[in-house]
Amino acid sequence: MDYYDVVVVGRGLVGSAAAKYLAFEGKRVALIGPGEEDRDVRGCHADEGRITRTLDPDPVWAELAARSIERYEEIAKASGVSFHEAVGCLAVGRAAGAYLRAVSETASRSGASLERLTEKSMASRWPHLRLDASLLGEEGEFEGLYEPPPAGHVSPRRLLAAQLEIFRLNGGIAIDDVVDRVDPRGIVSLRGGRTLEAAKVLVATNAWTNFRPLLPRRVVMRLTTQTAVCRRVSGDGPSMPALIIKGGAAPFGVENRLDACYVLPPIAYGDETYVKIGHGSFFEKDLSNERDALGWYEGRNDDPSDDLAALLARLLKDGDADDVRVVRCVIPKTPTKRPYMHLFSPRLGCCVGCNGYAAKSSDELGRLAADMLARGVAGDWGPRIPADAFQVVFEEEEEGDDDPRN
């Protein structure tokens, strides 16, 4: 049986960051997870575009993002992998609406600098984009809050590659396998037949956490579908910031069927350039088990790609909804809308349930999880993050009902 000081279960963005920080301490660290080609366990990091910004209605997520963004340049330099495009980010919502008001209040508390823009000023700066009430197809007025660079977008695929390279350079050992079980005593059983022993184990498996006996208790997470449509553009495509559009309480979009969307400026997928649009909660579908989750990735269920393509055509003012590709992922949502960071014992901890917000903040989430495990103390997250910010919610076990994972 191989022995390690720490085993990190989950080779995604948070797990790789945590493993990196643990390796910095000179520990013998194993990071376990399948490669991108694995069809039994999937991750949302296998993509090229995620928005990065500090503008957020939640001050905790804003702080996590700010700390991570500060280290992007350092990560790129240490790894030799470029993953960040600093094109700015524009949050658009109803004038005087709840969303922009919350974002503005968070920015004021943190000291972040945001520029408030009217419909007219947005039209002047980005004349090729429809950023006014006509996008909603109803009465009303938009406003925008613009966050300048380093806000923009990251490639989660390349950010993961950067973290893994730094981990390797610091003596970390990556194991391409799936963990079937974690014994709280530090015994980790792999699908390939190996068994590892560790002084400490960190579980960072996000949406896949409850599918296997990885934690002593099941955590409350609602798994939902997320669809994005990528439309090919010619040349470098339109000049634009990353966009987050939210209509407040009233739904909006194509035939008033969307409550929110996000748009990535032109990004490269292989040799082609695409603009990417994704949706908010309206089109989400719940997934009840691992078969449902895998089936979603494999395209067994309908998706809202036609609606998203049509909305993107309206936004870009060109009416073209053709030549698209569809990207699917599974999002774990917690009741707190924040991740869970928890110590079950001095030797077993977790950082899971990232609500679809973690890519931009993954380096700081990994650092906090690594520090929690190394020191055996949860709740010391640093300035502007309350001790209970990442409190876990467990599933209630019915009396006499056996845990199906045992």
N, C-alpha and C positions, 0 to 999 in steps of 0.2 A: 504494500500500500504506500503510495507516494505521500509525503508529508509537506505541507506548506504552512507558512505563518498565517497567510490569509488566502482564502479562495473567494473570488468575486463571481457570482452567478449572474450571467447576463452581459453579453458583449455588445451592448448598444452604446448610445452616447453617454448616458449617466454611468453605466458600469465601467466603460473604458476610462472615463475621467477619474472615477474613484480608484480604479486599479493603478492608474498613473500616480496619483498622489500617495497611495500606499507604497508603491515602489520607490518613490522619492525618499522614504524613510529607511531604505535599505532592507526592507523585508522581502522574504521569498514569497512572491505573489503569483497565483494562477488566476487567469481570467478565462472563463469558460462560456462558450456560446457558439452557435453554428455560423457558418459563413453565409453570405448573401444568397448563394445558390440553394441553400437548404429549403425544402418545400414543407417541412413539418412545423417549423417555428419561423415566424416572420417578424420583421421589424420595420418601423416607419423611417429608419435612417437610410434605407435604400432609395434615395431620391436626391435631386439636385437643388431643391429650393425650399427654404423656410425663412419667414420674415424674422428679422432681429431688430429689436428696439427696446427702449425703456418706457415709452408711453404705454400706460396700462391702467385700467381702473383699479387694479389691486396693487397696493403698495408693496406687498411681499414679492409678487412676480416682478415688479419694476426693479426692486433692489437686487433680486437674483440675476436679472438680465444685466444690470449696470455692472455688477462685479464680474460677470463672465465676459462682457464685451471689452472691458479693460484689458483682458488677457489674450484677446484674439491675436494680436500682433506677436506676442510672446510665443504663443502656441505655434503659429505659422513659422516663425523663425527657428524654433527648436526642432520642428519636424521636417521642415523643407516642403510643406504642403500648404498651398494657398486654398482658402475655403470661404473667404469673406468678401462681399462686394458692398462698399459703403456708398449707397445711392440715396440714402434718406428714406424716411417712412412718413406717409400721410394717413392720418386717421380722419375719416369723413363720417359725419352723422347729422342728424337733424339739428338745426340751429336751436340752441338752448335746450337740447335733449339731454337725457340722463347719462348717456354714454360719454359724450364729450365733456360734460361737467365733471364726471368722476375722473376721467383722464387728466383734466386740467388740475383738479385738486391734488391728485397724486403727484403730479409734476411740481406743483408749488411746494409741497412738503419736502420733496427730495432735492429741490433746487435745479431740476432739469429745465433746459431752455426749449420751449416750444413756441412756434409762430402760429398765431391764429389767422386764418384765411377765410375770406368770404367767397361765395360762389363766383363773383366777378374776378377776384384775384386768382382763384384756382384756374378759371378759364383762360386768363391771360398767361399764366405760367405754363399750363399744360393744355393748349388749345385742341389737341388731338384726343383728349379724354372727355367723356361726358360725366362731369362731377357736379351735377345740379339736380333739381327736383325732377327733371324729365327722365332721369334714370329710374325713378320710382314709378313713373307713370301716374302720378297723382299730385295733388297740391302739396306745397311745403317748400322749405328752403334748407339747403345744406350749408354747413360750415366745415372747415378743416383745421386740424392741428398738425403742423409739420414739425417733425424731429429731424434735424440735419444729420449728416454723417457724424459718427460711425454707424448710425442706424442704416439699415438696408436689408441684406439677406445673406444667408449662409448656405453652403452645400452640406447637408448632413452627411452625405456619403464621404465627402472629402474631410470634413471635421472628424468623423470617426477614424478615417485613415491617419490623420494627424495625431490623434490621441493614442492610437495603437502603436504608431512609430515611436513616440516618446516613451511609451510604456516599455517597448522592446529595448530601446537604448538604455533604459535604466534597469535592465535585468529581468523584466517581467516575462512570464511564460504564458502565451496564449494557447488554449486548447480548443480545437475545432470539434465540438461535441455538444450534446444536449444533456442537461442535468435532469434526471428523472426523480430524484429524491434528495432532500437535505435533512439529515438527522441533527437535531439540536445539539448533539454532543460533538458536532464538527465533522461528521462523516458525510461525504458527498458522493452519490452514486450516479454514474454516467450511463447514457443510453448505449454507448459502445462497449460497456462491460467493465470499465475501470472504476475503481473506488479510490477516492482521495480522502486524506485526513488533514484537518486544518485547526490551528489554534483559534481562528476566527473566520466567520463566513458572513459575507454581505450579499443579500439577494437584491438584484436590480433588474427584474424581469418584466416590469411594467404590465402590459396587457395580458401576458401569459402567466401571471403569478398564481392564480387560483386553479389553473388547469392541472397542476401537479403538486404533490406534497412538499412544497419548498419552505413553507412557514408553519409554525406550530398552530396558528389559527388562520382561518380564511378572512380576508379583508373585504370591506364593502367597496366594490368597483362595478360600475355599469359599463359594459363594453358596447361601443357604438361604431357604426360605419362612418367613414369619411371618404368623400369622392373629390378628386380634383381633375380638371380638364386642362390639358396643355395644347395650345393652338400654335402651329408653326407660323413663324413670321419670316419675311425676307430680310436679308442683310442683318444689321444689328437690331432691327425692330425699333419700336417707338421709345423715345427717351422719357422715362417716368420713374418715380419712386416706388417703393413697395406700398401697397394700399391695403387699408383695413376699412371696410364700409359697414356701418351698423345703423339701423334705422330706429333704434330705441324700442319702445313697446310695440309699435305698429309694424307688421310685416311689410316687406317690400321686395322688389325685384321683378322677375319675369312673371307677369300675371299675378303680382303680389304673393308669390309663393316662397320667397326667400326672406329670411329675417336678417341675414348678415352674409358677407362674403369677404374673401381676401384675394388679392391679386399680386402675383410676383412679376416684376419687370422681366424683359427678355433674358433668359438663361439658357445655357447650352445643355442639351441632352445628346451626348455623342457629337456628331457632326452637324446637327441641326439646332436652330434657335427657336425657343418657344416662350410664349407668355402663358402663365398658369393662373387658373382661378379655382378657388375652393369655396365651400359653403359653411354656414353656421349650423344651428341645431335643427332647422326645419326638416331637412332631408335625412337626418340620422335615423338609423334603424338599430334596435337593440339586438345584440348577439348573445345567446344564452349559453353556448358551450364552445369547445375547441373546434368541433366539426363545423359549426356555423362560421367561426372566424376564418378557418382555412377555406371554406367554401366562398366566402366573400372575396378573399384575395384571388381566388381562381375564377371569379366572374360568374358564379352560379346564380347571383341575384341581380335584379334590375338596379340601375343606378340613375342619378339625375343628370347624366352627362349632357343630354340635349338641352335641358334648361340652363345649365351652366354655360354651355357654348353660346346660347342665344344671348344670355346676359353679358358675356364677354364681348360679343359683337356690338351690343348697344353701348357698352362702356368705351370701346375703341372707336365708335362712330363709323364703322365700316360695313356693318351688316353681314359680315362673312363669318359663318359658324361652321365652316368646313375644315378639313385637314387637322383633326384633333387626335390626341391620344389620351387615354384615361388612366389615372393613377389612383389606386385604392389603398387605404390603410385602416387599421383598427385603433380606436382611441379609448383608453380607460378613463372613466370619469368618476371622481370621488365626490361625496356629499359636500366636502369642504372646498372643492374646486382648486385644491392644492395637493401636492404630492404627500405621501406618507413617509416619514422618516422615524424609525422606531427601533429600539433595542429590546429584543425579547429576553436576552441574557447578555452577560459580558462578552459572550463569544458569537452571538448571532444577531444581526441587524438587517434592516431592509430600507430601500428607497425605491418606492413603486407608486404607480397611479399618477402619472404626470399630466393627465387631462389634455394632452395634445399641445402643451405649451413649452415643452422642455428643451427643444433643440437649441434655441438661442441661449438658454440658461444652464445647459447641461454641465458645463465645466464647474460652475459654482455648486450645483446640486451634488456632483460627484465629490467635490472637495469637502463639502459639509458632511456627506455620508461617510467618507473616509475618516474624517476627524472624529466623528461620533463613534465609529467602531474602534478606532485606535485608542481613544481616551476612555471609552466606556461611559460616555456621558452624552445624553440627549437633551436638547433644549438650549444649548449655548450656540446660537446661530450668528452672533455678532450684532452690530448696530442695526436698528430699524427693522429687525425681524423678531417678533415676539416668541417667547419660549414655546408656546402652544401652536405655533403657525403650521406645523406639519403633523399634528396629532392624528393618530390612526383611528379608524372606525372599524370595528370587527363585526362580522356577521354573527347574528344571534343563533346559537345552536338550539334546536328544539329538543326538549327533554326526550331521551330515549332514541334520538335520531343519530345514527352513526355517521361520522365524517366519510363521505364517499371516496376521499383520497387515501384512506388508510387500508 
